Amino acid sequence: MTFEPATRPGTGPLRHDALFYRTDDDYVTGVRSFVRAGLAAGEPVLIAVPGLRLDLLRTALGGGTELRFVDMAREGRNPGWIIPGVLHAFVEEHAPARVRVVGEPVWPGRSAQAYPRCVQHEALINIALAGRPVSLLCPYDAVRLDVEVIADAASTHPFLIRDGDRQPSAGYGHPENVVDSFNLPFPTPPPSASTLFFESSGLSGMRAMVAALAHQAGLDREQVDDLRVAANEIATNAVVHSGRPAVARVWLDEDGLVCEITGSSVLTDRLAGRLPPSPVSDSGRGLLLVNYLCDLVQVHTDSTSTTVRLHMHRRAEPATGTAPTLGI
């Protein structure tokens, strides 16, 4: 996949800006200005920010038929689901009209495990939504986030806003290069991990192992079923595409369960699982489904193999909501 924009991203149909804020007042002022400009132009607006920030903006902005609020800590808990499930879905719902989105995928307290996928997500926006009529504002807490996080934001956003001043980002990098720079090997699984080498004939045994350990980890029945489906999708791809055995490793962590599958196939499509496939396509839905089902999906690929880690966290209460249509 190559990405050769005719114009600098942010000067064409897609506008992707980072808003660096220092106080709640900065936050509200920057977001409110962006939202009001969109509403004045008749553009539908999506506010996708986490937790208390959502409450703060609801109070400051009020409501309206052209304004929608989404809890990013819930809908975007897996960074791999933000583009297809939040951004692309909103763009398609209102196509061909121009839309505005406030999206905050990185916040103080966001897990270190999820962070590399967040940076990749921000970079991939510049590819996935290139040419689409979208204005996207991504707030970053310039006080509580590490300086490295602010530098990464500058590398993934063509334009930066500080104190109301919008300027081109001197640190903006080629999206593919940014994505690849965060394609890092994972830490070694713990010695307690259950390990199973399998071929296509052993998929049922792999699913049984995942389900048994998911029960042991305290996941509810729906999560057990979801993780079993997700693991089966990744495992099937691992043995079918390469024709070689793969290995599954499963272990408990403080949040729930981690299932890691390594196969000999090499994943070269950086947007795999990040965009819905064509309605007439017979493939491309597996990783999309996995991104929807799991709380975090990490991917590392090299010249000889691909490793996928699926995370499922224990829930304090049953999940609610309706599953999206994935065309499966």
C-alpha positions as CSV (number, residue, x, y, z in Angstrom):
1,M,0.0,0.0,0.0
2,T,1.3,3.4,-0.9
3,F,0.1,6.9,0.1
4,E,1.1,9.8,-2.1
5,P,-1.2,12.7,-1.3
6,A,-1.6,15.3,-4.0
7,T,-1.8,18.0,-1.2
8,R,-0.6,18.1,2.4
9,P,-3.3,16.4,4.5
10,G,-5.4,19.0,6.1
11,T,-5.5,21.3,3.0
12,G,-7.8,18.9,1.1
13,P,-11.2,17.5,1.9
14,L,-9.8,15.8,5.1
15,R,-8.9,18.2,7.9
16,H,-7.1,16.4,10.8
17,D,-5.9,18.8,13.5
18,A,-4.6,18.2,17.0
19,L,-5.8,20.6,19.7
20,F,-3.2,21.0,22.6
21,Y,-5.0,22.2,25.7
22,R,-3.7,23.0,29.2
23,T,-6.9,23.7,31.2
24,D,-10.6,22.8,31.1
25,D,-11.3,26.3,29.8
26,D,-8.8,25.8,27.0
27,Y,-10.4,22.5,26.2
28,V,-14.0,23.8,26.1
29,T,-13.0,27.0,24.2
30,G,-11.2,25.0,21.5
31,V,-13.8,22.4,21.0
32,R,-16.7,24.8,21.2
33,S,-15.3,27.0,18.5
34,F,-14.8,24.0,16.2
35,V,-18.2,22.6,16.9
36,R,-20.1,25.9,16.5
37,A,-18.4,26.5,13.1
38,G,-19.6,23.1,12.0
39,L,-23.2,23.7,13.2
40,A,-23.3,27.1,11.6
41,A,-22.4,25.4,8.3
42,G,-25.1,22.8,8.7
43,E,-22.6,20.0,9.3
44,P,-23.5,17.0,11.5
45,V,-21.1,16.9,14.5
46,L,-19.9,13.8,16.5
47,I,-18.3,14.3,19.9
48,A,-16.2,11.2,20.8
49,V,-14.3,11.8,24.0
50,P,-13.8,9.9,27.2
51,G,-15.5,9.9,30.6
52,L,-15.6,13.2,32.4
53,R,-14.6,15.1,29.3
54,L,-17.9,13.9,27.8
55,D,-19.9,15.4,30.7
56,L,-17.9,18.6,30.5
57,L,-18.7,19.1,26.8
58,R,-22.4,18.1,27.2
59,T,-22.7,20.9,29.7
60,A,-20.8,23.4,27.6
61,L,-22.4,22.6,24.2
62,G,-25.9,21.5,25.1
63,G,-27.7,19.2,22.6
64,G,-29.3,19.3,19.2
65,T,-30.3,17.0,16.4
66,E,-27.0,17.7,14.6
67,L,-24.9,16.9,17.7
68,R,-24.1,13.4,18.8
69,F,-22.1,12.3,21.9
70,V,-20.1,9.0,22.2
71,D,-18.0,7.8,25.1
72,M,-14.6,7.1,23.6
73,A,-13.5,5.2,26.6
74,R,-16.2,2.6,25.7
75,E,-16.6,2.7,22.0
76,G,-12.9,3.3,21.4
77,R,-11.5,1.1,24.1
78,N,-9.9,-0.9,21.3
79,P,-8.1,1.7,19.1
80,G,-8.5,-0.6,16.1
81,W,-12.3,-0.1,16.2
82,I,-12.3,3.7,16.2
83,I,-11.9,4.2,12.4
84,P,-14.5,1.6,11.3
85,G,-16.9,1.7,14.2
86,V,-16.9,5.4,15.1
87,L,-15.4,7.6,12.3
88,H,-16.1,5.7,9.1
89,A,-19.6,4.8,10.3
90,F,-20.5,8.5,11.0
91,V,-19.0,9.6,7.7
92,E,-21.0,7.0,5.7
93,E,-24.2,7.8,7.6
94,H,-24.1,11.4,6.4
95,A,-22.4,11.0,3.0
96,P,-21.9,12.9,0.9
97,A,-22.3,15.8,3.4
98,R,-19.3,17.2,5.2
99,V,-19.1,16.2,8.9
100,R,-17.2,17.3,11.9
101,V,-15.8,15.0,14.6
102,V,-14.1,15.7,17.9
103,G,-12.1,12.5,18.6
104,E,-9.9,12.0,21.7
105,P,-8.3,8.6,21.4
106,V,-5.4,9.4,23.9
107,W,-6.0,10.7,27.4
108,P,-4.2,10.6,30.8
109,G,-4.8,7.1,32.1
110,R,-5.0,5.4,28.7
111,S,-3.2,2.1,29.0
112,A,0.4,1.7,27.9
113,Q,-0.6,-1.4,26.0
114,A,-3.2,0.5,23.9
115,Y,-1.0,3.5,23.2
116,P,1.0,2.2,20.2
117,R,-2.3,1.3,18.5
118,C,-3.6,4.7,19.3
119,V,-0.7,6.4,17.5
120,Q,-1.1,4.0,14.6
121,H,-4.8,4.9,14.5
122,E,-4.1,8.6,14.3
123,A,-1.6,8.0,11.5
124,L,-4.0,5.7,9.6
125,I,-6.8,8.3,9.7
126,N,-4.7,10.3,7.1
127,I,-4.9,7.3,4.8
128,A,-8.4,5.8,5.6
129,L,-10.3,9.1,5.3
130,A,-8.1,10.8,2.7
131,G,-10.4,12.6,0.2
132,R,-13.4,12.3,2.5
133,P,-15.2,15.5,3.6
134,V,-14.3,15.3,7.3
135,S,-13.0,17.9,9.7
136,L,-11.5,16.1,12.7
137,L,-10.2,17.7,15.9
138,C,-8.2,15.6,18.3
139,P,-7.7,17.1,21.8
140,Y,-4.5,16.3,23.7
141,D,-3.8,17.3,27.3
142,A,-0.5,19.2,27.0
143,V,0.0,19.2,30.7
144,R,-0.7,15.7,31.9
145,L,0.5,13.7,28.9
146,D,4.2,12.9,28.4
147,V,6.2,15.1,26.0
148,E,6.7,11.9,23.9
149,V,2.9,11.7,23.5
150,I,2.7,15.3,22.4
151,A,5.5,14.7,19.9
152,D,3.7,11.7,18.5
153,A,0.6,13.8,18.1
154,A,2.6,16.3,16.1
155,S,3.8,13.4,13.8
156,T,0.3,12.2,13.1
157,H,-1.6,15.5,12.7
158,P,-0.8,17.7,9.7
159,F,-2.0,20.8,11.6
160,L,-1.7,21.8,15.3
161,I,-3.8,24.2,17.3
162,R,-2.3,26.0,20.4
163,D,-4.1,29.0,22.0
164,G,-6.4,29.3,19.1
165,D,-3.6,29.5,16.6
166,R,-3.6,26.8,13.8
167,Q,-0.2,26.1,12.2
168,P,1.2,23.3,10.0
169,S,3.0,20.6,12.1
170,A,6.7,20.7,11.6
171,G,6.9,17.2,13.0
172,Y,4.3,15.6,10.7
173,G,5.5,12.3,9.3
174,H,4.5,10.0,6.4
175,P,1.6,7.9,7.8
176,E,3.0,4.6,6.7
177,N,6.4,5.4,8.4
178,V,4.6,6.3,11.6
179,V,2.6,3.1,11.6
180,D,5.7,1.0,10.9
181,S,7.7,2.7,13.7
182,F,5.1,1.4,16.2
183,N,5.2,-2.1,14.7
184,L,7.2,-3.4,17.7
185,P,7.8,-6.9,19.0
186,F,5.7,-7.8,22.1
187,P,7.1,-8.6,25.5
188,T,7.7,-12.3,26.1
189,P,4.6,-14.1,27.4
190,P,4.8,-15.1,31.1
191,P,6.0,-18.6,32.0
192,S,2.5,-19.4,33.2
193,A,1.1,-19.1,29.6
194,S,-0.7,-22.2,28.3
195,T,0.8,-23.1,24.9
196,L,-0.7,-25.1,22.0
197,F,0.8,-25.8,18.6
198,F,-2.0,-26.5,16.1
199,E,-2.9,-27.0,12.5
200,S,-6.3,-26.6,10.8
201,S,-7.4,-29.9,12.3
202,G,-6.6,-28.7,15.8
203,L,-8.7,-25.5,15.7
204,S,-11.4,-27.1,17.9
205,G,-8.8,-27.8,20.6
206,M,-7.5,-24.3,20.4
207,R,-11.0,-22.9,20.8
208,A,-11.6,-25.2,23.8
209,M,-8.4,-24.1,25.5
210,V,-9.3,-20.4,25.0
211,A,-12.9,-20.9,26.4
212,A,-11.7,-22.9,29.4
213,L,-9.1,-20.2,30.4
214,A,-11.6,-17.4,29.7
215,H,-14.0,-19.0,32.3
216,Q,-11.1,-19.3,34.7
217,A,-10.2,-15.6,34.2
218,G,-13.7,-14.6,35.3
219,L,-15.1,-13.4,32.0
220,D,-18.8,-13.6,31.6
221,R,-20.5,-15.9,29.1
222,E,-20.8,-13.4,26.3
223,Q,-17.1,-12.5,26.6
224,V,-16.1,-16.1,26.5
225,D,-18.1,-16.6,23.3
226,D,-16.7,-13.4,21.8
227,L,-13.1,-14.3,22.6
228,R,-13.6,-17.8,21.2
229,V,-14.9,-16.4,17.9
230,A,-12.1,-13.8,17.7
231,A,-9.4,-16.4,18.5
232,N,-10.9,-18.7,15.9
233,E,-10.8,-16.0,13.2
234,I,-7.2,-15.2,13.9
235,A,-6.1,-18.8,14.2
236,T,-7.9,-19.9,11.0
237,N,-6.2,-17.1,9.1
238,A,-2.9,-18.1,10.6
239,V,-3.0,-21.7,9.4
240,V,-5.0,-21.3,6.2
241,H,-3.0,-18.5,4.6
242,S,0.4,-20.1,5.4
243,G,-0.5,-23.7,5.2
244,R,1.8,-24.2,8.2
245,P,1.2,-24.9,11.9
246,A,0.6,-21.9,14.3
247,V,1.0,-21.5,18.0
248,A,-1.5,-20.1,20.6
249,R,-0.5,-18.8,24.0
250,V,-3.1,-17.9,26.6
251,W,-2.6,-16.4,30.0
252,L,-4.4,-14.5,32.7
253,D,-3.3,-10.9,33.5
254,E,-4.6,-8.4,36.1
255,D,-7.4,-7.2,33.7
256,G,-8.6,-10.5,32.4
257,L,-7.2,-12.8,29.6
258,V,-4.7,-12.4,26.8
259,C,-4.7,-14.8,23.8
260,E,-1.7,-14.6,21.5
261,I,-1.6,-16.4,18.1
262,T,1.5,-16.5,15.9
263,G,1.4,-17.8,12.4
264,S,3.8,-17.9,9.4
265,S,1.6,-15.6,7.2
266,V,2.7,-11.9,6.9
267,L,0.1,-9.1,7.2
268,T,1.1,-6.4,4.8
269,D,-2.2,-4.3,4.7
270,R,-1.8,-1.6,7.3
271,L,-5.6,-0.9,7.2
272,A,-6.6,-4.5,7.7
273,G,-9.5,-4.6,10.1
274,R,-9.7,-0.8,10.1
275,L,-12.2,-0.3,7.3
276,P,-15.3,-2.3,6.2
277,P,-14.7,-4.3,3.0
278,S,-16.7,-3.7,-0.1
279,P,-20.3,-5.2,0.1
280,V,-19.4,-7.5,-2.8
281,S,-16.1,-8.7,-1.3
282,D,-16.0,-12.3,0.1
283,S,-13.1,-11.5,2.5
284,G,-11.8,-8.7,4.8
285,R,-14.4,-9.1,7.6
286,G,-12.5,-11.4,10.0
287,L,-10.1,-8.8,11.6
288,L,-12.9,-6.2,11.5
289,L,-15.0,-8.5,13.6
290,V,-12.1,-9.2,15.9
291,N,-11.6,-5.5,16.5
292,Y,-15.2,-5.2,17.4
293,L,-15.3,-8.1,19.8
294,C,-12.1,-7.5,21.8
295,D,-11.1,-4.8,24.3
296,L,-7.7,-4.5,22.7
297,V,-6.1,-6.1,19.6
298,Q,-2.4,-5.8,19.1
299,V,-0.6,-6.8,16.0
300,H,3.1,-7.3,15.2
301,T,4.3,-8.5,11.9
302,D,7.8,-9.1,10.5
303,S,9.2,-10.6,7.4
304,T,8.3,-14.2,8.4
305,S,5.3,-14.1,10.7
306,T,2.4,-12.2,12.3
307,T,1.5,-12.2,16.0
308,V,-1.9,-11.0,17.2
309,R,-2.7,-10.5,20.8
310,L,-6.4,-10.4,21.9
311,H,-7.2,-8.8,25.2
312,M,-10.5,-9.3,27.0
313,H,-11.1,-7.5,30.3
314,R,-13.4,-8.5,33.1
315,R,-16.6,-6.5,33.1
316,A,-18.0,-5.0,36.2
317,E,-21.5,-5.2,34.7
318,P,-23.1,-6.8,31.6
319,A,-22.5,-5.0,28.3
320,T,-25.4,-3.3,26.6
321,G,-26.0,-2.2,23.0
322,T,-26.6,-3.7,19.6
323,A,-23.8,-5.2,17.5
324,P,-23.1,-3.4,14.2
325,T,-23.8,-4.9,10.9
326,L,-20.5,-6.3,9.5
327,G,-21.8,-8.0,6.4
328,I,-20.8,-11.4,7.6
